[in-house]
Amino acid sequence: MLNWSDIHTVLLDMDGTLLDLHFDNHFWIEHVPKAFAKKHSVSLEKAQTELKIQNDAVYGQLEWYCLDYWQQELDLPILELKREISHLIQLRDDTIPFLDALHAAGKEVILVTNAHPNSLSLKVEMTQLDSHIDRLISCHQYGVSKESQRLWQQLQQDIGFDNKHTLFVDDSKPVLDSAKKFGIQHLLAIANPDSKKPAKEITGYVNTTDFRTLITQIK
């Protein structure tokens, strides 16, 4: 259970938390390998193998989330490829009711995403998510990802949140672990980031599969 009366600021991840992660999973697991195979005249299997090697090499680092990095490494127009399947970009069904409830309770609501600014812009364009959030932040402006303690230090200096009165919500255990290490008091894990995959509990944290079950508790 979350102690909502003690929470003043809510920091929210984007992909897999407010947005269905199906878009990103489909993009990187299916769409990009097909484009890579076609561009470089290799089999789909070889493309998938090569991409996994490159993916694993920078996992958890800011490069892993950087469109410019992947455009250079893969020699592919990454943002254009995202636009090709942008119809798959969807808010979770429970997102807007949750955000509305947070605002109604007077909480400060801030998006903190590792996503590249261009990816963030595309998703805002497709969902109008910005109209429900007080501030949108891409970690690229700090030069580090949420997996790094340096991100939390810079973020706190920038927006001035109090660890004791802040809730952070994410679907990644390494990121939640990083926030916990920094001292953020209230943490919530998303167990079902991709609507096409079964829920999987993130151990060590309060988990939810539907924000709407929390709304009556928010005060």
C-alpha positions as CSV (number, residue, x, y, z in Angstrom):
1,M,0.0,0.0,0.0
2,L,1.1,3.5,-0.8
3,N,0.8,6.3,1.8
4,W,-0.8,8.9,-0.5
5,S,-1.1,11.6,2.2
6,D,2.7,11.6,2.4
7,I,3.2,11.9,-1.4
8,H,3.5,15.4,-2.9
9,T,5.4,14.8,-6.1
10,V,4.8,11.9,-8.6
11,L,7.6,11.1,-11.0
12,L,6.4,8.9,-13.9
13,D,8.2,6.8,-16.5
14,M,6.6,6.9,-20.0
15,D,7.1,3.7,-22.0
16,G,5.5,0.7,-20.3
17,T,4.2,2.9,-17.5
18,L,1.9,5.5,-19.1
19,L,2.2,4.1,-22.7
20,D,1.7,0.6,-23.8
21,L,5.2,-0.9,-24.3
22,H,3.9,-3.0,-27.2
23,F,4.9,-0.2,-29.6
24,D,8.6,-0.2,-28.5
25,N,8.8,-4.0,-28.3
26,H,7.4,-4.4,-31.8
27,F,9.6,-1.6,-33.1
28,W,12.9,-3.0,-31.8
29,I,12.2,-6.7,-32.0
30,E,10.4,-6.8,-35.4
31,H,10.4,-3.6,-37.4
32,V,14.0,-2.5,-37.0
33,P,15.5,-6.0,-37.7
34,K,13.5,-6.2,-41.0
35,A,14.7,-2.7,-42.0
36,F,18.3,-3.6,-41.1
37,A,18.1,-6.9,-43.1
38,K,16.8,-5.1,-46.1
39,K,19.2,-2.2,-45.9
40,H,22.3,-4.3,-45.4
41,S,21.2,-7.3,-47.6
42,V,21.4,-9.9,-44.8
43,S,19.0,-12.5,-43.5
44,L,16.5,-11.5,-40.9
45,E,18.1,-14.0,-38.5
46,K,21.5,-12.5,-39.0
47,A,20.0,-9.0,-38.5
48,Q,18.4,-10.1,-35.3
49,T,21.7,-11.6,-34.0
50,E,23.7,-8.5,-34.9
51,L,21.2,-6.2,-33.3
52,K,21.1,-8.2,-30.1
53,I,24.9,-8.0,-29.8
54,Q,24.8,-4.2,-30.3
55,N,21.8,-3.9,-27.9
56,D,23.4,-5.8,-25.1
57,A,26.6,-3.8,-25.4
58,V,24.9,-0.6,-24.3
59,Y,22.0,-1.9,-22.3
60,G,21.1,0.5,-19.4
61,Q,23.2,3.3,-20.8
62,L,21.8,6.4,-22.4
63,E,23.0,5.2,-25.8
64,W,20.5,2.3,-25.5
65,Y,17.7,4.9,-25.6
66,C,19.3,7.3,-28.1
67,L,17.8,7.6,-31.6
68,D,20.9,9.4,-32.9
69,Y,23.2,6.6,-31.6
70,W,21.1,3.9,-33.3
71,Q,20.8,5.8,-36.5
72,Q,24.5,6.1,-36.8
73,E,25.3,2.5,-35.6
74,L,22.7,0.8,-37.8
75,D,22.7,3.3,-40.7
76,L,18.9,3.5,-40.6
77,P,16.5,6.5,-40.4
78,I,15.2,5.5,-36.9
79,L,12.7,8.3,-36.4
80,E,11.2,7.7,-39.9
81,L,10.9,4.0,-39.1
82,K,9.1,4.9,-35.8
83,R,6.6,7.0,-37.8
84,E,5.9,4.1,-40.1
85,I,4.2,2.3,-37.2
86,S,3.2,5.3,-35.1
87,H,-0.4,4.1,-35.1
88,L,0.7,1.5,-32.5
89,I,1.6,4.2,-30.0
90,Q,-1.1,4.0,-27.4
91,L,-1.8,5.2,-23.9
92,R,-2.6,2.5,-21.3
93,D,-6.4,2.5,-20.7
94,D,-5.7,3.4,-17.0
95,T,-3.4,6.3,-17.6
96,I,-5.7,9.3,-18.0
97,P,-8.0,8.4,-15.1
98,F,-4.8,8.0,-12.9
99,L,-3.3,11.3,-14.0
100,D,-6.6,13.1,-13.5
101,A,-6.9,11.7,-10.0
102,L,-3.4,12.8,-9.2
103,H,-4.1,16.4,-10.3
104,A,-7.4,16.4,-8.4
105,A,-5.5,15.5,-5.3
106,G,-3.1,18.4,-5.8
107,K,0.0,16.2,-6.6
108,E,2.8,17.6,-8.8
109,V,3.0,15.2,-11.8
110,I,6.3,15.0,-13.7
111,L,7.3,12.7,-16.6
112,V,10.9,11.5,-16.4
113,T,11.8,9.3,-19.4
114,N,15.0,7.8,-20.8
115,A,13.4,8.2,-24.2
116,H,15.2,10.5,-26.7
117,P,13.6,13.9,-27.1
118,N,12.5,13.1,-30.7
119,S,10.8,9.9,-29.5
120,L,9.1,11.8,-26.7
121,S,7.9,14.4,-29.1
122,L,6.4,11.8,-31.4
123,K,4.6,10.1,-28.6
124,V,3.2,13.4,-27.3
125,E,2.1,14.2,-30.8
126,M,0.2,10.8,-31.0
127,T,-1.3,10.9,-27.5
128,Q,-1.5,14.5,-26.3
129,L,0.1,13.2,-23.0
130,D,1.5,16.6,-22.3
131,S,-1.9,18.1,-21.6
132,H,-2.2,15.8,-18.5
133,I,1.3,16.3,-17.0
134,D,2.9,19.3,-15.4
135,R,6.4,18.9,-16.9
136,L,8.0,16.5,-19.4
137,I,11.7,15.6,-18.9
138,S,13.9,13.6,-21.2
139,C,17.0,12.3,-19.3
140,H,19.0,13.1,-22.4
141,Q,19.1,16.7,-21.2
142,Y,21.2,15.5,-18.3
143,G,23.4,13.2,-20.3
144,V,22.7,10.1,-18.2
145,S,19.9,7.6,-17.8
146,K,17.7,6.7,-14.8
147,E,20.0,3.7,-14.1
148,S,22.7,6.3,-13.0
149,Q,22.8,8.0,-9.6
150,R,24.0,11.1,-11.4
151,L,20.6,11.4,-13.1
152,W,18.8,11.6,-9.8
153,Q,21.2,14.1,-8.4
154,Q,20.8,16.4,-11.3
155,L,17.0,15.9,-11.4
156,Q,16.7,16.8,-7.8
157,Q,18.8,19.9,-8.2
158,D,16.6,20.9,-11.2
159,I,13.1,20.3,-9.8
160,G,13.7,20.2,-6.1
161,F,11.7,17.1,-5.1
162,D,11.9,15.8,-1.6
163,N,12.8,12.1,-1.4
164,K,10.5,11.5,1.6
165,H,7.5,12.9,-0.3
166,T,8.1,11.6,-3.8
167,L,6.6,8.6,-5.6
168,F,8.4,7.2,-8.6
169,V,6.6,4.8,-11.0
170,D,8.4,2.6,-13.5
171,D,8.3,-0.8,-15.2
172,S,12.1,-1.5,-15.0
173,K,13.6,-3.2,-11.9
174,P,17.1,-1.7,-12.6
175,V,15.6,1.8,-12.8
176,L,13.5,1.2,-9.6
177,D,16.6,-0.1,-7.9
178,S,18.4,3.1,-8.9
179,A,15.7,5.3,-7.5
180,K,15.6,3.3,-4.3
181,K,19.3,3.6,-3.9
182,F,19.0,7.4,-4.3
183,G,16.5,7.4,-1.4
184,I,13.2,8.0,-3.1
185,Q,10.7,6.8,-0.4
186,H,7.7,5.7,-2.4
187,L,8.1,3.3,-5.3
188,L,5.6,1.6,-7.6
189,A,6.3,-1.1,-10.2
190,I,4.2,-1.7,-13.3
191,A,3.8,-5.5,-13.8
192,N,2.2,-5.4,-17.2
193,P,4.0,-2.9,-19.4
194,D,3.2,-4.6,-22.7
195,S,-0.5,-5.3,-23.3
196,K,0.4,-8.2,-25.5
197,K,2.4,-10.1,-22.8
198,P,1.3,-11.5,-19.5
199,A,2.0,-9.6,-16.3
200,K,5.2,-10.3,-14.4
201,E,5.7,-9.1,-10.9
202,I,8.8,-7.0,-10.1
203,T,10.0,-8.4,-6.8
204,G,10.8,-6.1,-3.9
205,Y,8.2,-3.4,-4.9
206,V,4.5,-2.7,-4.6
207,N,3.2,-3.8,-8.0
208,T,0.1,-2.7,-10.0
209,T,-1.5,-3.9,-13.3
210,D,-4.1,-1.2,-13.3
211,F,-3.8,2.4,-11.9
212,R,-7.6,2.6,-11.6
213,T,-7.4,0.3,-8.6
214,L,-5.4,3.0,-6.8
215,I,-7.6,6.0,-7.5
216,T,-9.9,5.7,-4.5
217,Q,-6.8,5.7,-2.3
218,I,-5.3,8.9,-3.6
219,K,-5.7,11.9,-1.3
